[in-house]
Amino acid sequence: MTKKERYQFVIDYFLKHAPNAETELLYDSPFQLLVAVILSAQCTDKRVNLTTPIIFEKYPDATSLSKASFEGLFALIKSISYPNNKTKHLIGMANMLLEKFNGEVPMTVDELIELPGVGRKTANVITSVVDQQPNMAVDTHVFRVSARIGLTTNAKTPLAAEKQLIENLPEEYVYKAHHWLILHGRYVCTARNPKCSDCGLKTVCKFVRTKKKSDI
């Protein structure tokens, strides 16, 4: 099977079985999504969704968040991983939104990564989710799943994986493919004990070929 054929199989599978895949983070505005994604770094979406309602109620926009005290915001996110850094990042992010972007979340990767707490992955999430731009956010799930299936080859870094995925995916599916791969990695192609026997991609998956039949 060629790489092009493998990609087409994967796309066809997800179009049929997960046509409406989307982020599991809960939000009502680009600002809320930005806050949630910053908080989600090395933390589960479930935990973030339990934490953000009170944050969004108390700090609904960049103006209110920019005025938050460190102690006040920290108390709300202390159950999240790395709360010290994330508290600083969120307040700094809100201040920069006001100072440089008129309080609005910018919609280019280059502008977003200027914000405290925002790296390339976060910027790709924001632009692809909010604006459906053809940007691919590569987290641990996407990195693992794309390598196992064989969508990427010898990609040593998230950026290398991102470039390969962008190169081979039709542009109109890039923004959605992130959700396909992350959800597949979260619930089927898990890091430990992947559910290969239940996977609809096993017929084209390179990882399956390396396993003994008794393991599948």
NORCORJO-V694360 format. One record per helix or strand of 3 or more residues. SS is the DSSP state (2 for helix, 1 for strand). FROM is the first residue (numbers start at 0). LEN is the number of residues. Records with the same first field share a line. If there is no record, write none. Layout:
SS=FROM-LEN ; FROM-LEN
//
This chain:
2=2-15 ; 29-11 ; 44-14 ; 61-5 ; 69-8 ; 82-19 ; 108-4 ; 119-12 ; 139-10 ; 157-11 ; 170-17 ; 195-3 ; 205-4 ; 212-3
//
